Every structure is written in structure tokens, then in C-alpha cells.
Amino acid sequence: MCHKDLYSTIDRTCLGDVKWQNFSIKYSQNLDKPAPWMRAQFDVWFRCPLETICNMLSNPDLTAQMDYRPYHEYDLKSGKCCFQDFMSGDWAWDQADIIANDHLECKGSTFVPIILGSDKTTISVATGQHDYYPLYLSIGNIHNNMCHAHCHGVSLITFLAIPKSKFCQQLFHVSLSCILSILKLYMTRPDHVHFGDHHYCQVVYGLGPYIADYEEQALLVCIFDLLDLWDEYGIVGDIIPFTNDFPRADIYSLLSLDILHQIIKGAFKDHLVEWVEKYLILKQCKKQVEKILDDIDRRIAAVAPFPGLRCFPEGHHFKQWTGDNSKALMKVYLLAIEGHVPQAVVCMFCAFLEFCYLVCKSVITESDLNLINDSLDRFHHYHEVFKTTGVVLTFSLPQQHSLKHYHDLIKLFGAPNGLCSSITESKHIKVVKKPYWHTSHFKALGQMLIINQ
């Protein structure tokens, strides 16, 4: 056998499950005085979402961890409804009713909600920063614990282009619409899919919640200044969300909860921890503030080792905050500040932590929903101390405003831990960062695509 036969055998070897494809997008409006980005061509690499979903449905490892129909679960003792995995929510139930009533040929089919999530990520190296924009796909039938375990329950389907202009808003929605267009036919008529139990079933697809942080949510719902877009960039501002191209889809009702960015990193780390320090600065002299902050760090560092608790040898003033850092600090921060702040602040943290632990439960009952509302009311009552003391002027903040919607969205989409951006962020490590370090770092995307196939 010569080397050519060997190479030919290698080339014929099937690599991965779903092959990468690409298309190019170019700006085509107002080219009288084109800026450099208007002449550029942007490449979008993607894998067929239909094949990706079929692979999930046919995966025998997921067969026992899927719900094949929407359901309502009730506690035998109390008779109250329980919300757990995605298909236990009211949204999937209502969608199944709409499909059965509007499309008679779909009656009896398995409803497959498509859950998307995107988040820019940066890889820092000595030569500079490299930005990537991955888009992930999962289906609502898979149980929440499997999404966190990443047993092929969440798949990378796209590397979106990142233009250095506000054309990115148009490019984002056009790209998503183009990538998902293959699913549109089977949103109103059934597709026949091979499942992991070796049976064929009829399925109907539908766009479900979109996992995103606040910046991504603003991009999804097209929040921008129309006049600035036209005057400064020559872009027509009436951008239509990608969901407009698909039946039964409205992006304004599909923005999901996000425990990581709304609660852990947002309300706790970016707001409450910062407000405590600002309060101390307003009420104490500089020397006393430093003394109090040192004592808070000393208390945090003195926490005894215990399962579930993390040690912070140098207190909470570390260089880079991560979601895990914030989550671990939440468990010990209340005891560290007690005695240094008014009792109202302590009560506020108690109410906030109670809210956090309730919404993080894997199974949330109607009784829990009442407790969530009660803890949120107490949080809003006690956090007024920061306004009366001049620490903040307003509580009109996106992360804190989102807390008001948890009660209703849990009833719609089930327990929030199945739709958290921590799922997509942890996926970055496997599909972006580790593959990048296995490349030559020169035009790395092409090499990363092969590694991820």
C-alpha cells in the first residue's frame, strides 16, 4: 500500500456527526460612501440544526432523560402543582394545544421546543484578544440535569460573525433566520424521526426560550437608537427580529430567566456588594472604612473548611470575579457584614438569599412560588435603606427588574436552572477554549471547526 492509498482511506473516513457548512453575508445598502465594513464579506459557519436535533432525539443515552409530551405534575399530599423540567411548564402545554388546534395533521406528534443560547467569549493570549461568537442549541424535552451534565444535550451549531460596527445587529438576525430556516417546514407539519428507543415518531418543532445575558437580550429585541443608526452608519433601523420568520414565535415572550447574570453576578455582585462598600464610604471616615473592610475580609477568610463552602484566604477582594466566586461568596457574606451595617441591610440580604435559594431549587412548587414573592417583597422593602442614605438614586436596573418576572416565568418554563447561561458559559471551555489551544493560533477558526466536528 502506497501513501496515496493511506491518504485516500483517511479522506474517506467519516468525521463527526454533522458537517460544518458556511455562507457569506455582505452589506448592500447606501454604498455611495462605503465604509470599510460595508465592503467586507462576513462568513458564518454552522451545522444543520435539523440533523443536530435528530441526533439528540436518537441518542440512546438521552432516551430515559426526555419528556415526550408536556405535562402538569402535582404533589400528592398538598395537591399543588410542581414545576421541574421544561416540559412541566405552561408554555409547552399551551404550544401543544395551539399546534393540535391549528394543524390537524400534527395532532399526536411529539412537540420539540428548540432552545438557543449565544454568548460572546474572548480568549486572551500574548499577541492579543481573539473573540468568538458561538451559538448553542438544545431541546426542551431533555431533563435539566442532562443539560448541565453536557451528555450531548447541548450542541454547538454556529460560529457567528463579529463585525466591528452596528451592522452586527442586522447580521445577527439575518444569520439566525437563515440557519434555522430548514426547521420552518416542520413547524406546521410533522417530521418523522428515529428515536433512541429504536422507534420512529412524528415530531413538530417550535422556537422556545433564548438563553442570553442582558447585552444579548438587548440585541435580540432590537433595542437601539434608530436616528443614530441612520445618521452615523447609514443603516435602516427597522430591523425585524429573526423570530418574525417562524410560526408561533415571539422573541419578546421567549427571553429566558438567567440565574447567573441576573442574580449571582448582577443583583448580588454588581449591586449589593458594591452598595455595601459605598454605604460605608458615605458614613465613615476613610481610615474607619479601611478597618471595616479589612475586618469583613478577615471574617470571610476565617470561614472553616466545610463541604459546600469555599475558602477565601484573602477575603473577597480578588482580581477577577467569576460566577463560581460570586456564588460561593453569597454563602458567607451575610455573616461577614453583620455588625458593620444597619439591621435593614442585614434583613435585605436575608430576603435576597432566601429568594436565590428558592429559585435555584430543581423542583419548585406553588408554595415555593408564594415564598418567592414574599421574599422579593421583603427585599424591595428593606433595600430602600440604600436610597434613603444616598447610596443609589434609583433601583431601575435591568437585573433587579428581572426578579419580578421569576414567578410568572417559572410557571411558563419550569425551574430556572435549566435555562441558565452558566450552561452555555461552561460549554465555552469544551468547544472554544480547549480547541483553540490545540490549534496553531493562526487562522484558528478552521482548525477549531474540525476539532468540534
VEXKELO-247405 format. One record per residue (C-alpha): x, y, z; chain. Coordinates in steps of 0.1 Angstrom, whole numbers, padded with zeros to 4 digits, m for minus. Example, Ala and Ser with C-alpha at 12.3 -4.5 7.8 and 13.67 -1.06 7.14 Angstrom:
BEGIN
[[0123 m0045 0078] 'A']
[[0137 m0011 0071] 'A']
REM end
This chain:
BEGIN
[[0000 0000 0000] 'A']
[[0014 0034 m0010] 'A']
[[0010 0066 0008] 'A']
[[m0017 0077 m0016] 'A']
[[m0039 0048 m0006] 'A']
[[m0034 0057 0030] 'A']
[[m0044 0093 0024] 'A']
[[m0074 0082 0004] 'A']
[[m0085 0060 0033] 'A']
[[m0082 0089 0057] 'A']
[[m0101 0112 0034] 'A']
[[m0130 0087 0032] 'A']
[[m0132 0083 0069] 'A']
[[m0164 0099 0083] 'A']
[[m0156 0126 0108] 'A']
[[m0181 0137 0134] 'A']
[[m0219 0135 0132] 'A']
[[m0229 0168 0115] 'A']
[[m0206 0185 0089] 'A']
[[m0199 0222 0090] 'A']
[[m0213 0245 0063] 'A']
[[m0209 0282 0057] 'A']
[[m0225 0311 0040] 'A']
[[m0214 0347 0035] 'A']
[[m0233 0380 0041] 'A']
[[m0224 0414 0027] 'A']
[[m0239 0448 0033] 'A']
[[m0258 0461 0003] 'A']
[[m0275 0494 0012] 'A']
[[m0263 0530 0009] 'A']
[[m0230 0523 m0009] 'A']
[[m0224 0559 m0021] 'A']
[[m0197 0565 0006] 'A']
[[m0190 0530 0018] 'A']
[[m0171 0525 0050] 'A']
[[m0146 0496 0051] 'A']
[[m0170 0473 0068] 'A']
[[m0196 0479 0041] 'A']
[[m0173 0463 0015] 'A']
[[m0164 0434 0038] 'A']
[[m0177 0399 0035] 'A']
[[m0187 0381 0067] 'A']
[[m0186 0343 0069] 'A']
[[m0209 0324 0092] 'A']
[[m0201 0288 0099] 'A']
[[m0229 0265 0111] 'A']
[[m0241 0229 0114] 'A']
[[m0275 0218 0102] 'A']
[[m0298 0223 0132] 'A']
[[m0322 0197 0119] 'A']
[[m0296 0170 0119] 'A']
[[m0283 0181 0153] 'A']
[[m0318 0178 0168] 'A']
[[m0323 0144 0152] 'A']
[[m0290 0132 0167] 'A']
[[m0302 0143 0202] 'A']
[[m0336 0125 0198] 'A']
[[m0319 0093 0185] 'A']
[[m0292 0093 0213] 'A']
[[m0299 0062 0234] 'A']
[[m0281 0079 0264] 'A']
[[m0308 0105 0265] 'A']
[[m0339 0082 0260] 'A']
[[m0346 0078 0297] 'A']
[[m0339 0115 0303] 'A']
[[m0365 0130 0280] 'A']
[[m0402 0141 0282] 'A']
[[m0421 0132 0251] 'A']
[[m0452 0153 0259] 'A']
[[m0460 0184 0280] 'A']
[[m0473 0175 0315] 'A']
[[m0485 0190 0347] 'A']
[[m0472 0174 0379] 'A']
[[m0490 0177 0413] 'A']
[[m0479 0169 0448] 'A']
[[m0499 0140 0462] 'A']
[[m0501 0155 0497] 'A']
[[m0508 0192 0490] 'A']
[[m0524 0188 0456] 'A']
[[m0504 0218 0444] 'A']
[[m0486 0220 0410] 'A']
[[m0448 0214 0408] 'A']
[[m0425 0228 0382] 'A']
[[m0393 0210 0373] 'A']
[[m0381 0203 0338] 'A']
[[m0390 0224 0308] 'A']
[[m0420 0203 0296] 'A']
[[m0437 0207 0330] 'A']
[[m0442 0244 0323] 'A']
[[m0474 0260 0310] 'A']
[[m0457 0273 0278] 'A']
[[m0450 0238 0263] 'A']
[[m0486 0228 0273] 'A']
[[m0501 0258 0256] 'A']
[[m0480 0254 0225] 'A']
[[m0491 0218 0221] 'A']
[[m0527 0229 0223] 'A']
[[m0521 0256 0196] 'A']
[[m0504 0231 0173] 'A']
[[m0531 0205 0177] 'A']
[[m0559 0230 0170] 'A']
[[m0543 0248 0141] 'A']
[[m0526 0219 0123] 'A']
[[m0548 0188 0125] 'A']
[[m0521 0166 0107] 'A']
[[m0498 0174 0137] 'A']
[[m0522 0160 0163] 'A']
[[m0505 0133 0183] 'A']
[[m0470 0144 0173] 'A']
[[m0442 0150 0198] 'A']
[[m0436 0187 0204] 'A']
[[m0399 0195 0203] 'A']
[[m0391 0230 0217] 'A']
[[m0358 0244 0203] 'A']
[[m0338 0263 0230] 'A']
[[m0310 0285 0217] 'A']
[[m0282 0303 0236] 'A']
[[m0254 0326 0225] 'A']
[[m0227 0344 0243] 'A']
[[m0195 0361 0230] 'A']
[[m0163 0348 0246] 'A']
[[m0127 0361 0245] 'A']
[[m0095 0341 0245] 'A']
[[m0066 0362 0257] 'A']
[[m0031 0354 0245] 'A']
[[0002 0372 0245] 'A']
[[m0005 0385 0210] 'A']
[[m0039 0400 0218] 'A']
[[m0075 0390 0222] 'A']
[[m0095 0367 0200] 'A']
[[m0132 0370 0201] 'A']
[[m0156 0342 0191] 'A']
[[m0194 0342 0190] 'A']
[[m0208 0306 0194] 'A']
[[m0244 0297 0192] 'A']
[[m0257 0266 0211] 'A']
[[m0288 0245 0206] 'A']
[[m0307 0222 0229] 'A']
[[m0342 0209 0231] 'A']
[[m0368 0214 0258] 'A']
[[m0376 0176 0260] 'A']
[[m0342 0169 0277] 'A']
[[m0343 0170 0315] 'A']
[[m0325 0199 0332] 'A']
[[m0299 0176 0349] 'A']
[[m0287 0163 0315] 'A']
[[m0283 0198 0301] 'A']
[[m0259 0206 0330] 'A']
[[m0241 0173 0325] 'A']
[[m0235 0181 0288] 'A']
[[m0242 0145 0277] 'A']
[[m0247 0157 0242] 'A']
[[m0278 0176 0255] 'A']
[[m0263 0209 0244] 'A']
[[m0246 0213 0210] 'A']
[[m0226 0240 0193] 'A']
[[m0242 0247 0159] 'A']
[[m0228 0281 0148] 'A']
[[m0199 0305 0150] 'A']
[[m0215 0338 0142] 'A']
[[m0195 0366 0125] 'A']
[[m0184 0396 0147] 'A']
[[m0183 0428 0125] 'A']
[[m0168 0459 0141] 'A']
[[m0199 0480 0135] 'A']
[[m0236 0482 0143] 'A']
[[m0242 0462 0112] 'A']
[[m0238 0433 0137] 'A']
[[m0275 0437 0147] 'A']
[[m0287 0431 0111] 'A']
[[m0262 0404 0106] 'A']
[[m0272 0386 0138] 'A']
[[m0309 0383 0130] 'A']
[[m0303 0375 0093] 'A']
[[m0279 0348 0102] 'A']
[[m0302 0331 0127] 'A']
[[m0331 0333 0103] 'A']
[[m0310 0316 0076] 'A']
[[m0296 0289 0099] 'A']
[[m0329 0279 0113] 'A']
[[m0349 0282 0081] 'A']
[[m0346 0244 0075] 'A']
[[m0368 0238 0105] 'A']
[[m0396 0261 0094] 'A']
[[m0413 0234 0072] 'A']
[[m0416 0211 0102] 'A']
[[m0431 0237 0125] 'A']
[[m0465 0233 0107] 'A']
[[m0463 0197 0095] 'A']
[[m0448 0166 0112] 'A']
[[m0413 0153 0106] 'A']
[[m0405 0115 0111] 'A']
[[m0376 0110 0133] 'A']
[[m0358 0079 0146] 'A']
[[m0357 0080 0185] 'A']
[[m0332 0064 0209] 'A']
[[m0356 0036 0217] 'A']
[[m0354 0025 0180] 'A']
[[m0389 0037 0172] 'A']
[[m0399 0063 0146] 'A']
[[m0421 0091 0158] 'A']
[[m0437 0122 0144] 'A']
[[m0424 0154 0157] 'A']
[[m0432 0191 0154] 'A']
[[m0406 0218 0161] 'A']
[[m0411 0252 0177] 'A']
[[m0388 0280 0188] 'A']
[[m0385 0281 0225] 'A']
[[m0367 0303 0251] 'A']
[[m0335 0320 0242] 'A']
[[m0307 0319 0268] 'A']
[[m0288 0352 0269] 'A']
[[m0274 0379 0293] 'A']
[[m0287 0414 0292] 'A']
[[m0265 0426 0264] 'A']
[[m0276 0397 0242] 'A']
[[m0312 0403 0252] 'A']
[[m0310 0439 0240] 'A']
[[m0296 0426 0207] 'A']
[[m0324 0400 0204] 'A']
[[m0352 0425 0209] 'A']
[[m0335 0452 0187] 'A']
[[m0330 0479 0213] 'A']
[[m0311 0507 0197] 'A']
[[m0315 0544 0186] 'A']
[[m0330 0544 0151] 'A']
[[m0318 0580 0144] 'A']
[[m0282 0573 0154] 'A']
[[m0282 0542 0132] 'A']
[[m0292 0562 0101] 'A']
[[m0272 0593 0108] 'A']
[[m0240 0577 0118] 'A']
[[m0240 0544 0100] 'A']
[[m0264 0547 0071] 'A']
[[m0284 0517 0084] 'A']
[[m0321 0514 0082] 'A']
[[m0331 0510 0118] 'A']
[[m0363 0490 0114] 'A']
[[m0346 0456 0120] 'A']
[[m0371 0427 0123] 'A']
[[m0362 0400 0149] 'A']
[[m0354 0366 0134] 'A']
[[m0385 0351 0152] 'A']
[[m0407 0370 0128] 'A']
[[m0399 0344 0101] 'A']
[[m0412 0315 0121] 'A']
[[m0447 0304 0132] 'A']
[[m0458 0308 0169] 'A']
[[m0425 0326 0177] 'A']
[[m0423 0360 0195] 'A']
[[m0388 0369 0209] 'A']
[[m0404 0393 0234] 'A']
[[m0421 0364 0252] 'A']
[[m0391 0340 0248] 'A']
[[m0364 0357 0268] 'A']
[[m0355 0333 0295] 'A']
[[m0345 0337 0331] 'A']
[[m0308 0338 0339] 'A']
[[m0297 0330 0374] 'A']
[[m0260 0336 0367] 'A']
[[m0262 0371 0352] 'A']
[[m0294 0384 0368] 'A']
[[m0290 0372 0403] 'A']
[[m0254 0360 0411] 'A']
[[m0233 0383 0390] 'A']
[[m0259 0410 0386] 'A']
[[m0280 0418 0417] 'A']
[[m0255 0403 0442] 'A']
[[m0220 0411 0430] 'A']
[[m0226 0442 0408] 'A']
[[m0252 0458 0430] 'A']
[[m0255 0447 0466] 'A']
[[m0218 0441 0474] 'A']
[[m0209 0474 0458] 'A']
[[m0236 0492 0476] 'A']
[[m0224 0480 0510] 'A']
[[m0190 0495 0503] 'A']
[[m0204 0527 0491] 'A']
[[m0226 0530 0522] 'A']
[[m0195 0525 0544] 'A']
[[m0177 0552 0525] 'A']
[[m0206 0576 0529] 'A']
[[m0210 0570 0566] 'A']
[[m0174 0565 0579] 'A']
[[m0141 0582 0575] 'A']
[[m0115 0567 0552] 'A']
[[m0095 0551 0579] 'A']
[[m0125 0536 0595] 'A']
[[m0138 0523 0562] 'A']
[[m0105 0505 0556] 'A']
[[m0106 0490 0590] 'A']
[[m0142 0477 0585] 'A']
[[m0134 0463 0550] 'A']
[[m0103 0445 0565] 'A']
[[m0125 0430 0592] 'A']
[[m0150 0418 0566] 'A']
[[m0122 0402 0547] 'A']
[[m0109 0387 0579] 'A']
[[m0143 0371 0587] 'A']
[[m0146 0357 0552] 'A']
[[m0111 0343 0553] 'A']
[[m0118 0327 0587] 'A']
[[m0146 0305 0575] 'A']
[[m0138 0270 0585] 'A']
[[m0135 0243 0558] 'A']
[[m0168 0226 0553] 'A']
[[m0184 0206 0524] 'A']
[[m0202 0231 0501] 'A']
[[m0183 0262 0514] 'A']
[[m0153 0277 0497] 'A']
[[m0123 0293 0514] 'A']
[[m0113 0328 0505] 'A']
[[m0078 0332 0521] 'A']
[[m0076 0369 0511] 'A']
[[m0112 0378 0516] 'A']
[[m0135 0389 0487] 'A']
[[m0111 0414 0470] 'A']
[[m0098 0391 0443] 'A']
[[m0088 0404 0409] 'A']
[[m0113 0386 0386] 'A']
[[m0148 0377 0397] 'A']
[[m0163 0346 0383] 'A']
[[m0198 0331 0387] 'A']
[[m0184 0305 0410] 'A']
[[m0167 0331 0431] 'A']
[[m0199 0351 0435] 'A']
[[m0220 0320 0442] 'A']
[[m0195 0309 0469] 'A']
[[m0193 0344 0485] 'A']
[[m0231 0345 0488] 'A']
[[m0230 0317 0514] 'A']
[[m0207 0336 0538] 'A']
[[m0211 0373 0530] 'A']
[[m0241 0379 0553] 'A']
[[m0222 0369 0585] 'A']
[[m0192 0389 0574] 'A']
[[m0210 0422 0572] 'A']
[[m0233 0418 0603] 'A']
[[m0225 0445 0629] 'A']
[[m0209 0468 0603] 'A']
[[m0241 0478 0585] 'A']
[[m0277 0487 0597] 'A']
[[m0301 0459 0606] 'A']
[[m0322 0468 0575] 'A']
[[m0292 0459 0552] 'A']
[[m0289 0425 0571] 'A']
[[m0326 0419 0566] 'A']
[[m0324 0428 0530] 'A']
[[m0296 0402 0524] 'A']
[[m0316 0376 0543] 'A']
[[m0346 0382 0520] 'A']
[[m0324 0382 0489] 'A']
[[m0306 0350 0498] 'A']
[[m0339 0333 0505] 'A']
[[m0351 0343 0471] 'A']
[[m0319 0330 0455] 'A']
[[m0321 0296 0471] 'A']
[[m0358 0292 0463] 'A']
[[m0354 0299 0426] 'A']
[[m0323 0276 0424] 'A']
[[m0343 0246 0435] 'A']
[[m0347 0218 0410] 'A']
[[m0384 0213 0418] 'A']
[[m0404 0244 0426] 'A']
[[m0439 0240 0440] 'A']
[[m0468 0266 0441] 'A']
[[m0460 0270 0478] 'A']
[[m0424 0279 0468] 'A']
[[m0437 0305 0443] 'A']
[[m0456 0322 0472] 'A']
[[m0424 0322 0493] 'A']
[[m0405 0337 0463] 'A']
[[m0430 0365 0461] 'A']
[[m0429 0371 0498] 'A']
[[m0390 0372 0499] 'A']
[[m0389 0395 0470] 'A']
[[m0414 0419 0487] 'A']
[[m0392 0419 0518] 'A']
[[m0361 0425 0497] 'A']
[[m0378 0455 0480] 'A']
[[m0389 0469 0514] 'A']
[[m0355 0467 0531] 'A']
[[m0333 0478 0502] 'A']
[[m0349 0513 0504] 'A']
[[m0322 0519 0530] 'A']
[[m0297 0524 0502] 'A']
[[m0319 0551 0486] 'A']
[[m0326 0570 0518] 'A']
[[m0289 0571 0527] 'A']
[[m0280 0584 0492] 'A']
[[m0260 0553 0481] 'A']
[[m0282 0549 0450] 'A']
[[m0306 0573 0433] 'A']
[[m0328 0546 0416] 'A']
[[m0335 0509 0416] 'A']
[[m0344 0510 0379] 'A']
[[m0318 0484 0370] 'A']
[[m0324 0456 0344] 'A']
[[m0310 0428 0367] 'A']
[[m0332 0438 0396] 'A']
[[m0362 0444 0375] 'A']
[[m0359 0409 0361] 'A']
[[m0365 0395 0396] 'A']
[[m0402 0405 0394] 'A']
[[m0407 0381 0364] 'A']
[[m0394 0349 0381] 'A']
[[m0428 0339 0395] 'A']
[[m0445 0340 0361] 'A']
[[m0416 0327 0340] 'A']
[[m0411 0297 0363] 'A']
[[m0447 0287 0357] 'A']
[[m0441 0291 0319] 'A']
[[m0407 0274 0316] 'A']
[[m0402 0253 0347] 'A']
[[m0372 0255 0371] 'A']
[[m0348 0283 0361] 'A']
[[m0317 0261 0365] 'A']
[[m0325 0245 0331] 'A']
[[m0322 0278 0312] 'A']
[[m0292 0294 0329] 'A']
[[m0264 0310 0309] 'A']
[[m0240 0290 0331] 'A']
[[m0248 0261 0308] 'A']
[[m0235 0279 0277] 'A']
[[m0206 0296 0295] 'A']
[[m0193 0262 0308] 'A']
[[m0197 0249 0273] 'A']
[[m0172 0275 0261] 'A']
[[m0144 0256 0277] 'A']
[[m0150 0225 0257] 'A']
[[m0159 0239 0223] 'A']
[[m0140 0272 0222] 'A']
[[m0111 0275 0247] 'A']
[[m0097 0240 0247] 'A']
[[m0100 0236 0209] 'A']
[[m0082 0269 0204] 'A']
[[m0052 0258 0225] 'A']
[[m0049 0227 0203] 'A']
[[m0046 0249 0171] 'A']
[[m0016 0267 0157] 'A']
[[m0033 0300 0167] 'A']
[[m0030 0311 0131] 'A']
[[m0065 0314 0115] 'A']
[[m0076 0291 0143] 'A']
[[m0113 0290 0135] 'A']
[[m0110 0265 0107] 'A']
[[m0090 0242 0129] 'A']
[[m0115 0246 0158] 'A']
[[m0143 0236 0134] 'A']
[[m0126 0203 0127] 'A']
[[m0119 0196 0164] 'A']
[[m0156 0203 0172] 'A']
[[m0170 0181 0144] 'A']
REM end
